[in-house]
Each structure stands twice: as C-alpha cells, then as structure tokens.
Amino acid sequence: MAAAGRSERRALWIAAVPMAILALSCVYPVLFALNNALKSNRAYILDRFGLAWEPTSANFVQAWTRARLGDYFLNSVIVTVGAVTLLLLVASLAGFVLACLRFPFRRLLFALILASLMIPVQVVLVPFYRTIVGLHLLNTHAGLILAYTAFFLPFSVYLMTAFYAGLPRELIEAARIDGASFRQVWWHVMLPLGRPALITLGILNTLYCWNDVLISLLVLQDKRTLMVGIAALRGEYTTNVPLLSAGLVVAAAPIVVLYVVFQRRIVSGIAVGAVKG
C-alpha cells in the first residue's frame, strides 16, 4: 500500500508540471497587459518586457474618458443584460416544452435546433444584415439584443432541454394531478429545479455577448460596444500599447471576476449535456 501511495503521488507530480506550465501560459498575457497598462508610452518603448517601476493610472483615465470606453462599457452592459435575460426566458420555456411535453415532430424540431449549431455565423451574415436593416433595427440596442438571442439560442435550448430531460417526470405528473396548468408547472416546479442550469447558462451567455466583436460591429455601426471600442484603439500606423493594454484590462476585469466567482458552476454546466439527455 505504501508503494502504491508513492506511485500515485509521483503520478500526480508528473501531471502537475505540464498543468502548471499551461496555467502559467494562460495567466502571463493578463499580467503582461496589466504591467504595460501601468507604464507610460515612453517607458514601454524603452523597456517593453520590464516591470513598471513607476506605475501610473493615466492610461486608464485616458482610455475611459478620451477613448470613450465609459460609453462603450455602458452599451455592452445594456445589450449583455438584455440578451442574457431574453435568452434565459426563451431557452427555459423551449427546454421545458421539448423535454417534458409530447407533441408531433418534437424530435425533428430538436434535431433542427441541434443542426443549427453547426452553421457558422459568417455564412448567414448577409441575410442577417438585410433582415436587421429591413426591420429598422440597425444601430439600436434592441437590434443587437435580438441578434445575440437568435445566434446563441440553439445552444441555450439544447442545454436546458438536456437538463430538464434528466429530471423525474413524476414531478410534472404530480403537479398536473394537483390541478396545475403547464404554465404553473414551468413557473413553480421547473424553474426552481432548473436554477443551476440557468445560472450556468447565464454565465456562459454573458461571456459570449460581452466578448463578441463581429455581430456587434455589424449591428451597432454608430454606437460601439466595449470590445469594438478597444479594437478601435489600434492605430493604422502606430499603436499606443499602454493605452490599448489599459482598455483590455478594463474589458477583461468584469469577466475575470465573474469567472473566478462562478468557475465551479461553469464547469458543471458544460458537463450537463454530456451526463443528462
């Protein structure tokens, strides 16, 4: 048993080395951006990889005011909160219907939703843009909210359907026997039980919406979201790297905090579709 314990510890140490290297490769870009954001442009040019011995917050102030990242940050918050709320509502309803109710062509409808996951966004950009223009949703928050809902809904419906399908069907039958309608079953039974999946789905969709550039650039052409505004900080011939780094730190900070707080739910939510169905 002692020999077996030593072999297990040795195997753990062997596995820990490449995992530590992988973790360092992920953390280093964040620390590199934060370090450069605290430098002046002159200090960065003189020593690009050195530490910021005289840290300054001027880049953050300039990025927030002169580069208008404050306005872009507000736009990102509006569309992210709106899209995630709408996604959770529609995905929860659709997942409940597909997983718990029986109606003709239910499996075909679910298969079509899964098939839509395989369609790249770039393939439908032209008809999507024409639809946005035709509905007079260009340069509106509502247009981008509906666009995010449309593009991220298939995965959301799949995740909620997989979660609800793993719940005991006797819960629905008991509620129906007690006289509850399907709307009441969804609201009073399925929503409370689906809270873990809903929280995970909300976190994942927040990451998708917050980090998006392509769809946002297409819909909000006059207004900008935060990620599009940061991309605009790059100059045509030269770039103020400390200013760009400050913008990246401002954009990444909410997402990093969100991931650190809810990392266990994110990992468990990704595995929901694999273990339930």
Residue pairs with C-beta under 8 A, 6 or more apart in sequence:
30 252
30 256
33 245
33 248
33 249
33 252
34 245
34 249
35 51
35 52
36 44
36 48
36 52
36 241
36 242
36 245
37 59
37 60
37 242
37 245
37 246
37 248
37 249
38 52
38 55
38 56
38 57
38 59
38 242
39 52
39 55
39 56
39 59
39 242
40 54
40 56
40 58
40 242
41 240
41 241
41 242
41 243
43 52
43 54
43 242
44 241
44 242
48 241
59 242
59 243
59 245
59 246
60 246
60 249
60 250
62 243
62 246
63 69
63 233
63 243
63 246
63 247
63 250
64 70
64 250
67 229
67 232
67 233
67 243
67 247
68 229
69 226
69 229
69 230
69 247
69 250
71 223
71 224
72 224
72 225
72 226
72 228
72 229
72 230
73 226
73 250
75 141
75 220
75 223
75 224
75 225
75 226
76 210
76 225
76 226
76 227
78 141
79 141
79 144
79 145
79 148
79 209
79 216
79 220
79 225
80 206
80 209
80 210
82 141
82 142
82 145
83 144
83 145
83 148
83 149
83 152
83 205
83 209
84 202
84 205
84 206
84 209
86 145
86 146
86 149
87 148
87 149
87 152
87 153
87 156
87 201
87 205
88 156
88 198
88 201
88 202
88 205
90 149
90 153
90 156
90 157
91 153
91 156
91 157
91 159
91 160
91 201
92 160
92 186
92 190
92 191
92 194
92 198
93 186
94 153
94 157
94 160
94 161
95 157
95 159
95 160
95 161
95 162
95 163
95 164
95 194
96 160
96 164
96 186
96 190
97 103
98 106
98 109
98 110
98 113
98 157
98 161
98 164
99 160
99 161
99 162
99 163
99 164
99 165
99 167
100 164
100 165
100 169
100 172
100 185
100 190
101 182
110 161
113 154
113 157
113 158
114 154
114 158
116 154
117 154
117 155
117 158
121 151
121 214
121 215
122 214
125 214
125 218
128 147
128 218
129 218
132 138
132 143
132 147
132 218
132 219
135 143
137 143
137 146
137 219
138 219
138 221
139 219
139 220
139 221
139 222
139 223
140 219
140 220
141 220
141 223
143 219
143 220
144 215
144 216
144 219
144 220
144 225
147 215
147 219
148 205
148 208
148 209
148 212
148 215
151 215
152 205
152 208
152 209
156 201
156 205
158 273
159 197
159 200
159 201
159 269
159 272
159 273
160 194
160 197
160 198
160 201
162 272
162 273
162 276
162 277
163 194
163 196
163 197
163 272
163 276
164 190
164 194
165 276
165 277
166 275
166 276
166 277
167 190
167 193
171 189
171 193
172 185
172 189
172 190
175 184
175 185
175 188
175 189
176 185
180 188
180 189
191 198
196 265
196 268
196 269
197 269
197 272
199 262
199 265
199 269
200 262
200 265
200 266
200 268
200 269
200 270
200 272
201 269
203 258
203 259
203 262
203 265
203 266
203 269
204 266
204 269
204 270
206 255
206 258
207 255
207 258
207 259
210 226
210 227
210 251
210 254
210 255
211 227
211 255
212 225
212 227
213 227
213 228
213 231
216 224
216 225
216 227
216 228
217 228
220 228
224 232
226 250
226 251
227 251
229 247
230 244
230 247
230 248
230 251
233 239
233 240
233 243
233 244
233 247
234 244
259 266
